[in-house]
């Protein structure tokens, strides 16, 4: 399913310059792989920044994504590695 801004919820705005934001996103019509695909979050390129985190729930479970690239033409994420 296509991205819907109404399912995108800011959790933390970050405490200062360079501090990652954390957002929550739900799309029960899409799989985790579809949500993690490049440009799925392109509509949010004005809000997201590199190193932000997206906690996403899809039809097959949940995933935490790290934003790895943002331009006006692309938003790229990958599954976050949390230590």
Phi, psi and omega in degrees: 000155180285154178301142175231119182301330183293345179260013184250115188237117175295135176253316181222128181276356185087146187269351181183183181302130178082358179278129183296144170272155174237128179231158176246143180216139180231130172211091184284358176265353181242150176279168176301320180296320178294319180294324182280351183296149179305138176072005176301322181261022183304323180300339182260018183297342178275351182249321184277154176220160176304137180083001171290160179242140176238117174268110189243140175245125179241189182292338183245020177128197185242155179211146173256124182249143172254135177280124184251343178202139177218124170220181176290345182254347183205148168227120182245137177231162171215157180299129185288144172257115181252124182266000000 
